[in-house]
Amino acid sequence: MLTVGDTFPPYDLTACVGLDAEKAFTRIDHTTYGSMWRAVFFWPKDFTFVCPTEIAAFARLNGDFLERDTQLLGVSGDSEYVHYAWRRSHEDLRDLPFPMLSDSRHELMRACGVQDADGFAQRAVFLVDPGNVVRFAMVTDGSVGRNPSEVLRVLDALQTDELCPCNWTKGEPTLDPVALLAGA
């Protein structure tokens, strides 16, 4: 699996971006969002139970991610047509503000090292900086949903470029090693 410091792999995927049949799909590649950070999260497959709870939770925080110059990108191995059907049929997914990328060839999930033994994506998330470097990577068991607020908290900490203590949240003081050493 990719880890902190690795380069995020290139990709060029079709995404479901809405329910208007004429504008529902678009191509998105690793250059689409220019110099923005990216929060790329994978889920095992559409029409499941834990996955929509996470996707909807990320959607509720979309504005917070955008305020931090970060684009959310959701990915699974389902086709863009399956994404479209799922969005159309699931109340919490109809108005998603971010693209659902289709990795139907499983190239991105394999390149990221998050394809499981059954061929599905693991429940993984990566924070990728504007230089295309992975700055945070996390995978949970398939039965356990992630906490998008924690991903946002880590993003805030990373964007300070300072030392942040355990459970640090935006607005709190960061650590000053010089002051800490002087007080020792």
N, C-alpha and C positions, 0 to 999 in steps of 0.2 A: 504494500500500500504506500502511496505517496505520503511523505511526511514533511515536517517543517524544513524549509530550505530547498526543497525540490522545485523544479520548474513544472508548472502545470502544463499538461500536454495540449497540443493544438487540436482543434475540433472544428467541424463544419456540419451542423445538424439542422434538421427541420424542427420547428417549434410550433406548437399550438398557442396562439396569442389572444384568442377571442372566440366568440360564438357566431359572429357575422360570417356566413359561409364564404363570401367573396374575399374576406380579409383574415380568415381564421389561421392561415399558415404563413410562416416566413422562415428564411434561412438565417441562422445565427452562427457566427464562427468566433474564434478566439480573439478577433480584432474588433468585433461589433461595438463593444462598449469602451473602446479607446483606452483612456488613462484612468478609468474607474477601477475601484476595488470590485471584486466579485465574490459573492457567497454562493457557492455551487453545492447544492444538496441533492443527493440521490435517494430514491425510495425504491423498494423492491418491485412493485407492480401496481397498476391501476385496478380499480374496483376491489379494493381491499378495505381493511378496517382501521388500522393505525395510521396508514399513510394520509388519508384526507384530514385527520386531526392535525398533523404536522404541517401539511401544505396550507391549510386555512390559518394556522397560527403564524406561519411565516408571512402570509398575505396581510394579516392584521398589523404586522410590523414593517411592511414594505416602505411606508413613508419615513420611518425612522432609519432604515437602511439607506434610502435615497438621500436623506439629510447628511449622511456620512459618506456621500459619493460612492455608494456601493450598490451594485445591481444584483438582485436575487435571480438565480437561475435554477429551476427545478429540473431534474433529469430522471428518467427511468428507461428501461429497455422496450417499453411499449411504443407502438407506432403513433404518429401524430393523429391518426384517425381514431385510435383508441383513446388518446388524451381528449380529443374533441367530444367523443361520445360520453366519456366520464364527466367532463365539465358540464355537458348539457344535462346529464341525469342527476348530478349531485349538487344540491343547493349551495353548499359551502364552497364549491369550486367554480361556479358560473362566472363570477366577476373577478377572477384572479388578476392582479395587477402586474404579474411577471410571467415570462414565458415558461411553458412546459416543454422541455427539449426531448426529442425522441432519439434515443440511442439504440435503435432497433438492430443494428449490427453489433452492438455491445463493445464497440471500439473504445469509446471514452471510459466506460467502466473498467475495461481490462487495462487500459493505459494508466488509470488511477489506482489499479490494484484492488478494486472494490466489487468485483464480480464473485459471487459465492459459488459453491460447488454445484448448485442446481441451475446456474446460469442467470440468476437474478442479481440486481444491484443490492449491495448491502446498504443499510441505513447510515450513510456517510455524509459528512459536510466538510467543505474546505473553504477557508478564507484565503483569497488570492489577491496579492497586492498589485498595484499598477505596473510593476515590473514583471508580472507573471510568476511570482514566487509564492509558494504555499507558505502561509504564516500561521495556519491553524488547521488541524485535521482531527476529526473525531468520527468514530463508528460506534453505534450501539447495536445491541442484539435486535433481531428483527421484531421481537415482541415488545420492545420498549421505544416509545416515541422520544424524540429529542426535545430540548427546550430552546426554542428560537430566541428567547430573551437572553439566555446564556451566550448564545452565538453573538448577539448584539453587544453584550457586555465585553466579551473578548475582543471584538472589533474595536470598541471604544478604547480599550487598553492598548491594543496594538497601534492605534492611530496616535497615541500620545508620544510614542517613541521614547518613553521613560519607563522606569521600573515601577510596576504596579503590584501592591501586596495582594494577598489572598482576599477574594471577595470584593476587590476594589470595584467601585462604580463611578461612572462619569460624574465629575464635579468634586470628587474627593481628592485629597492631596496624594501625590505620588511619592515614592521614596527618594530621598536625597542621600546617596551613599557617603558623600563627603560629610554631611551633617551627622549621619549615623556613626561614622568612624570617629568623628571628633568627640562625640558624646560617649564613646566606649571607654 
